[in-house]
Amino acid sequence: MKPIEPGETQSVTVMRLYQHAVREGGIEPGQAAEQLQVSEDEAAAALAELRELGLLRRLSVAHTRLVAINPQTAAADRLGPREHSLREEQSRLARQRAAIEAFMPVHLEAAMGQYPAEGVEVVDDPELLHKMISEMTAVSQTEACVIQPFGIRPQEEADLGLPKYLNLLGRGVRQRTLCQHSVRYSATTKQGIAELCAAGAEVRTLDVLPPRMIVIDGSQAILPGPDPAELGVVVRNSAVARYLTGVFDIFWMAATPFSGLGQGPRDRDISRDIDSAIVRLLTTGAKDEVIARRLGISLRTCRRRIANLMDDIGADSRFQAGYLARQYEERRAGAAGPGVGSAATLRRVPGLAARAS
């Protein structure tokens, strides 16, 4: 007979047989079928099941009569030894776990020595930083996600970055780069982007981006340093790197593809996007230098665009321009369409639609 599994429902015959044995002080096996009015086979199966559970037992070898046993007594008799063994095994496992985890402080100390601050290392040496980037990209296997906000960069820096990413693409590693819209107006940067795209890279642009970031294989990343003297922060923590990849994906979905060659069908909208970002920054009271730096454009270009915007909005001063832009934003806040800060909004500002077309 197969063992009774925990929670297994007992048959009606088994329950009636046990109930009869309790009431009558026991039962003779040969009389079970007649007393319960069931077949011989059914009675035999019920008796075997109750004996297997320890709920029916002979008082002695000389007696054939089976008496009913209290279920708690039967459970203690049948399961007690196994429960005791389990408790001993649990105790042994707990002692073994404690012995293993005693090495945790040693592990943490060694890991902190290799990668300070749990995998975060601040680098203030430019040569060392470039070497670390090269080493990380050299072993990359799946993807490199790059945010390069400011398109107009020194040629030396562009030359340092391009070979690394071309090498990645040559090994079949996916390479995605986010730049600001301003790269579309820089001949030097456009040339580098064209080379990357020709090799298989994907490049998109957006008006405003967070600071520079490189994420390799979703397991390690390089971020800007906390102050100018500290050039970069190398993060070797997969949880942080996966989070940064998720942030990258959000910006990636909102960005516009760019191949570095010629003018695209959205160039006119992109110009409005830049004006939109300028309006947003004007409402915060940002200075020309800050706006130019955030958008990755030259100070001269920034001031020319601000002057055109002030003229279109009908403002005589930056203060008035910021006030009018904020006022317009508040009027449009409840509308179903985009508010101030989008190309669609700027097209509704008197004068901008005519200039953009």
N, C-alpha and C positions, 0 to 999 in steps of 0.2 A: 504493500500500500504506500502511495506517495506521501511524503511529509505534509502536514497541514501548514499552509503559508499564513503569515500574519495578515489579519483582516479578512481572511477567507470566510465566506458565509457558510454556516453549518446547515445541513439539510433538515427538513422538518422531522424526518424519522430520527435523526441523531438527537435533536433537541427533545423529542418526546421520550426517547429511550433514557436519556439522562434524567429527565423530570420524573419518570417512573421509578428509577433506581433511588432517587433521593426520597421520594414519598414512601416507598416500600422497604427502604433500608437495604436495598440491593436487588439483584436480578440473577436468575439462573440462565446462562447462555442458551441452553436448549429450549427454554420456554419464551424467549424474547419475541420470536415471530408470532406465536400464538397470542401472547398478552398484548402486543401492539397491533395485531391483525395486519401484518405485512408479510411479504414473502420471506423465505429462508435466506435468500441471497441478500435482500435489503437489510434484514436484521443483522446478518453476519458482518456486512460492510459497516453498519452503524456501530456495532460493538468494537470492531477493529479500530475505528476512528477514535472512539472515546478512550480506548486503551492507549492508543498512540499519544493522545493528549494528556494521559495520566489522570483522567477523570473517572475511570473505572479501574478497580484493582482488587486482586484476590487478597484476602486477609492472610492466608497461608497456603502452602503447597497442597495441603490436605483438603482444602475447601475449593469447590468449583464455583461457588457463588461470588459474584462481583459486587462490590460495594461502591457507592458514589463518594468521590473525594472532593473536598472543598476546592474550588477553582484557584484560590490564592495559594493553597498548599500545593496543588498540582503544579502551578507556575513556578513556585519556589523550588520544587523538587526537580522539574525538568529544565528550567532556565537558569537557576541559581549558579551552577558551575560555569556555564557559558558567560553569564554576566560578570562573574568574578574574573574570568580570563580576559574579558574585554576591558574591565577596569585596570587590570594589570598592564595590558597592552597600551591603553591610553596613557597610563603613568609612564611607561617606558618611552613612548613617543614624545611625551612632554619633556622628559629629561634629555632626550636626544636633540629636540628642537632647541632647548636652552643651550646645550653644548655647541650647536652650530651657530646660533645667533650671538654667542659670546665673541665670535670673530668679527661682528659688525663694526665695532669701533676701529679695529685695525684696517678693515676695508675702507671705511670712510676717510680715515686719516691718509691712507695711501692715495685714494682717489682725489682728495683735496689737494694733495701735493702735486699730482699730475695735472689736474684741471681745477684750479682754484675756484671757490664759490660754486661747487657742484657743477663744474663744466663751463664756467664763465671766466674768460681770461681777457684782461684789458691790455691792449698792445699800443705802445707809444713809439715804436720804431717803424718807419715806413718800409724799410727793406724787409724787416721781419714780417710785417703784415702782408706784403705782396707775396712773400715766400709761402706763408700759410694759406693764402688764397689759391696759389698755384698748386700746393699739395692737396687741398680739398677738392679742387676741380679735377686734378689728375686721377683721383680714385672714384670720381662720381660715376654712378652706374645708371641712374634713371632720369633725373631732371635737375636743371639749375634755374631758379627763379630770381631775377635781378630787377631791382628798382633803381634806376639811374635818373633821378629827378632833373638835374640840370644838364641840358643838352649841350650847352656851349662850355666845353671843358678844355683844359690845356692839351695840346697834341700828345705830349709825353704820356699823360694818363690814358688817353684813348689808345695809344700804341701798346701800352702795357696790358690793357684789358682785352683787346680784339684777338690776339693770338690764342689766349686761354680759351675763349668761347668758341673759336673756330676749331680748336682741338677737340673740345667736347662734342661738337656737331659731327666731326669726322669719326667719332667713336659711337655714334648713334644715340647720344644723350640728348633728350629734348631740352631746348633752351628758350625760355620766355623772358622778354625784357620789357619793362614799363618805363617810358620816358615821358617828359612833359611835352605839350603841344609845341613848345618853342623849338624843339629839335627840327621841326619841319622848315625852319627858316635859317638853319645853320648848314652851310655847304659842307663843312668839315665833318660834322656829325652825321649828316645824311649819307655821306660816302661810306662811313663805317657801318651804318645800319644797312645800307644796300649790300655790302659784303656779307654781313651776318645773314640777311634774309636769303641771299643767293645760295648760302651754304645750308639753309634749312631752318634757320632761327625764326621765331615769331616775335614781332615787335608791335606794341600798341602804345598810344599816347593818350594823355589825360591832361586837363588844365593844371590841377594841383595834385601833388603826390607827397607821401611821407618821406622822411630822409632815406638816404641810400641804404639798400639792404640786399644781401645775397643769401639765398637758402639753397643748400645742396642736398638733394635726395630726401628732403623732409626730415633730416636727422641732425644737421648742423647749419649754423648761420653766422654771418658776419654783419654787425650793426655798427653805426657810428659811435664813437667814444662819447662819454659823458661831458667832456670839455675839449676845447681845441687842442690841448696838449696830448690828449689820448686819442689817437687816430681811429682805433676800432676796438670792438668787443667781439671776441670769438666765442660762440655759444655751441657747446657740444652736448646738447640735451634734446633728445628726440621729441619730448612733449612740447617744449618751447618752439622747436623748429616746425612741428606740425601746425601749431597755432599760427605762426608767422606765415606759413604757406596758405592757410585759410584766409588770413588778412590779404595776402597778395591776390588770391582768387577773386575777392570782392572788388578790388580795384581793376583787376583784369577784365571782369565782365562789363564794367562801365566804360572801359577805354575803347579807342578807335584804332583799328589795324593800320599799320604804316610800313611800307616796303622800302622807304628811303629814295624811291624813284618818282620823279614828276609830281604833279598835283593830283590829288584824289578828288572824288566827287563831293567829299564832305569838307573840303578846305574852307569853304565860305562859312559853314556852320562852326568849324573849329575856331575861326577867327572870332566869331561871336562868343564862343565858349570862353576864350581868353578875356574878352571884354566883360563877360558875366562874372568871371573870377575877380577881375579888378573892381567891379561894383561891390561884390561881397566884401572885399578887403577894405574898400573905401568906407563902408558902413561901420567898420570896426575902428576907424581912425588910424589905420596903418600908414606909415610914411612911404614915400616913393621907393626908397632903398629896400624897405621890407617887402613891398609888393613885387618889385623886380626880382628879388632873391627868391620869393616863394614861387614865382611863375617861371623862373629860369630864363628871363629875358634881360636885355641890357637896360641900364637906367634910362638911357636916351629913348629907347623904344617904349619903355613904360610911361615916361612923361608925355610922349607924343600921344599915346593911346588915352591917357587920363585927360589930356587937353581936349581931344576929340569927344570923349564921353561927356565931359562937363558942358561942352558946346551943345551936344545932342539933348542932354537932360535939361539944359537951360540954367545951369548953375554958374554963378560968378566967382565962387571960391570953392576950395576943397571941402570946407565945413558945410557949405550949402549943398554941395554935391552929395556928401554923405547923408545929410539930413533928407534930401529929396529921395535918394535911393532907399533909405530906410522907410520913409513914408510910403513909397510905392510898394515896398515889400509888404508892409502891414495891410495895405488895401487889397493886395492880391493873396494874402495868407489863406483866406477862406475859399478861394476859387478852386475848381476841380483840377485845372491845369497846373503846370509847374509854376513856382513862385520866382522871386528875384533870385538870381544865382544860376539861371539856365539860359540857354540860347533862345528858347521860346519866349522868355520874359523880356529879354533885351529887344527882341523883334517887335514887342508891343510898346516899347518906350518910343515916344514921338521922335522922329528924326533918325533913329538907329536903323529902322527897316530900309529907309531910302538909301542910307550910306552903305549898308551891307549888300544891297542889290546892285 
